[in-house]
Amino acid sequence: MLETSRGPLRYWRTGTGTGPAVLFLQGFLAGPDVWSPVVADLAARHRCITVDWPFGAHRVPMRADADLSPPGLAELVVEVLDLLGESCAVLAGNDSGGVIAQLVTAAHPDRVAALALVACDALEVFPPRMYRWLFRLAAVPGMVRAMAAAMNIPAIARSRLGFGAVMEHRRGSVSHWTAPLAADPGVRRDITKLMTGSSNAQTLAAARTFGRYDRPVLVVSAEHDRLFPLSLGRRLAAAFPRGHFEVIGGSGTFVPHDQPARLAELLGGFLAGQGVR
């Protein structure tokens, strides 16, 4: 457990390697185990760090006064690197975790050895249109609690109103991701801060710095992504001097869940090609 200024965070370090660690950031309402198959593949060659970030599936609430807006979470990432003794790391972010990775890169480019953005919000698309109304209504009393209750009904969780919007394949249950949100008012308080603090002004401002980031960037889009079109991924990759764009087939937004082997292959090749070992 890491004791941060914003509250406790569970974390896991796996693998070996002498280069910068790979720090993973999952998406909205996803647990760190969404990365487990990818980490299992990369850990033979890279040090991998997963964290139970306060994205709604976390088991331990943060402090009541914690700044958990996207910029605040970006600063939390830097604090985690400090606490773990990592001068810099490769950031790999999926969905809203990709937003946090972008904000870290914009504010602290020296802490980001390389960047992998996987099917994520960017530019004017944050939050994605499908969820914009939900994020706007998160401040309404009882709204997040109602969302939590709905996501704990299996039929809704599997539908296009739930994880069916971001997953193409059903591989096991993800009920353990939504259980903390329903059970713990502190978790609901945390995710409300993220939702109400999100704005595309943040991603647009970050994008204005990307032309100065001269380290390697991999942008991965998902063929069947309902939230982030391929054109958004191409534009995001083009914003970086060393941006490289790839598409993974047979996947929705949660690529680490839908196509972990292909994603691990792409990430492994990207890291090896850039000398990150």
N, C-alpha and C positions, 0 to 999 in steps of 0.2 A: 504494500500500500504506500502510495506517495502522499505526503501531507503538503498540499499546496496552499497558497494564500487564499484560494477560492474554495478550498475544501478537499476532502480525501478522494484519491483516484486509485482504482485498482489497475495494475498494469502487469504485462508479461514480457519477458525478454527471452528470445529463442534464437539459436543458431550461432554460427561462427563467421569469422571474417575480419580482416584488418581495416577495411575501408569504413566510410560513414555508415551508420545504422540506417535501416529503412523504418520510418515511423508511419504507421497506417492510421488513417482517419476514415471511419465508416460513415454511412449516411444516416439520415433522419429516421429515428426509431429502430435502427439496426444495432445489434450488439457487436462487440469486437470479434466474436467467433465467426462472423461472416467472412473474415479474412483467413480463417484457420487453414483451409486447403491450400491457399496461395502461400501462406507462411510455411506450411509443411514442405512445399516444393522449393522455396527460396532459402530455407534455413541451412541447407548444406553449404551454401556459399556466402550467405549474408547474415549479419546480425539484424534481427527483426524485432520491432517493438509494437505491441498492440496495447491499447488503453481503453478502459471503459469510460469513454468520453461522455459528458452530460448531454447526450443527444436524445434522451427519452427512453432508452432501454437500460440505462445505468441502474445499478443495484443500490448505490450509496448516494444520497442527495448531497449537493454542495451546500456551502454556507448560505444562509438566508440573504445576506447582503452581497453575494458574489455577482460580479458583472459577467453574465453569460450571453451577452449579445455576440454576434459573430466577431467584431473586433476584440471584444473581451476574451473570447475563446482563442483567438489567434495569439493573444498575449499569454494565455494559459499554456499553449503548445510550447512557446519559448521557455516558459518557466519549467515545464516538464523536461525539456532538453537540458536546462541548467541543473536540475535536481539529479538527472541521470548522468551528468558529466559528459554530455555530448556537445561538442562545440558547434557541430552542424549535423544535419541528417538529410537523407533523401525523404521527401514527403510524398506519400501515395494517398490520394484522397478520392473517394467515391461519393456521388450525390452531394449532399450538403457538406460532407467532409472535404470535398474538393474546393468548396468556397473558403473554408478555413485555411486550407493549404495555400490558396491564392492570396489571402490576406496576410499570412505569415510572409510569403515571398515578397509581397509589396512593401511591408513594413520592416522586414529583417532579412533582406536577400542574402546577407553573409551567413545566415544560419541554415540556408537551404542548399545542399550540395547538388541536388538535381530534383526534378519535379515530375511526378506522374499524376495526371488528372484524368480520372476514369468516369465517364458519363456523369457529368456534374453541371450544376448551375454555373453561369458565367455571363459577363457583360450585362445586358438588360434583362436577362432571364434569371431572376432571383427575387422571390421564390418562383418556381415554375407556375405557369398559368393555371394548371389543374388545382393547385393548392393555395393560390393567392388569397382567395376568399377565406380559407380556413385560417391562414396566418393572420389575416386582418381581424378575424373574429376571436382570436385566442385571448384577447384581453377581456372579453365578455365573461362575467362570473359564471362558472359552471360549464363553459364551453369545452375546456380541455378535459375536464372530468367526463363529459359526455363522449368526447372522442375516445378517451381511454376505455370506457365501457363498451363502445361499439367495436373497438379493435380487439377486445377480448371475447367477442362472439366469433367462433371459428368461421362461419359462413361469410361474415362481413370481412374478416381479416384476409380471407383467401380471394375475395372479390376485387373488382376494379376500384372499389372504394377503399380498399386496404392494400395489402402487399401484392395483390394481383396486378396493380398498376405498375409495379416496378420489377416484377419477377415473371419470367416466361416459364419457369419450371418449378414444380413443387418437390422439394427435397427435404423431407422431414418437417417437423413442426418448428415454428418460430414463436410459439406462444410465450416462451421465456423472455422474448424481447418486449412484449406488451404487458406482461404481468406487473412489473414494477410501476408502470405508469398508472395502472388501475389501483394498486394497493397502497401507494405511498404519496401523500400530498406534497412531500418535499420534491419528489421527482416531477410531479405535475408543475410545481412552482418553477423548477429549473427549465423545463421545456417551454413553458410560457414565456420566459425571458428570451430564449432563442427565437421563438416564433415572432413575438412582438418587436424584437430588436432587429429583424431582418429587413434589408432594403436593397434594391438594385443600385442605389447610389453607392453602396459599399463595393460591389463587384465592378461597377463602371470606373470608380476611382482607382481601384487596384489595377485594372486593365491599362490605365494610362501610364503605369510604371513598367509594364512588361517589356517594352522595347529596350529597357536598360538592363534587363536580367539576361546575362550572357552565358548562363549555364544550361545544360541539357534539359529539355522538356519533352515528355511524351504525353500526348493527348489521345485518349482512347474513347471512341464512341461505340454505342451498342446499336446493332442493326435494327432491333425492334423497340427502341426506346420511345416511350409514350410521352416523356417529359422534355427531353433534350434532343432536338433534331441533329442529324449529321452535319447540317450546315453550321450549327452553333459550334460543334467540335472543330470543324475546319477553320472557322474564324478565330477561335481561341488559340489553336496551334499557330496560326499565321501571326498572332500578336507577339509571339516570342521570336527573337533572332534565331534561336536554335530549336524551334518547335518542330516536332515530328508527329504526324497524324496517322492513326490506325483505326480500323473498324473491326469489331468482333461480331461475328454472326451468331444467330440463335440465342440472343440475350436481350433482356430488358435492362433497365437502369442499374439494378443490383448485379453488375457483372461478376463480382467476386462470388456471388451465390450461383448464378446461372452458368457461367463458363470459367470456373476457377483454373482449370488446367491451361486453357488458352491464354488467360490473363497472366498466369505465372510464367508462361513461355515468353510472352511479350515483355513483361517486366524484367525477367532474367536476361533476355537478349539486350534490352535497353541498358541495363546496368553494366553488363559485361562490355558492351560496345563503347560505353563512356568511361571504362576503367574503374567502375565502382565495384570493388570485390570484397 
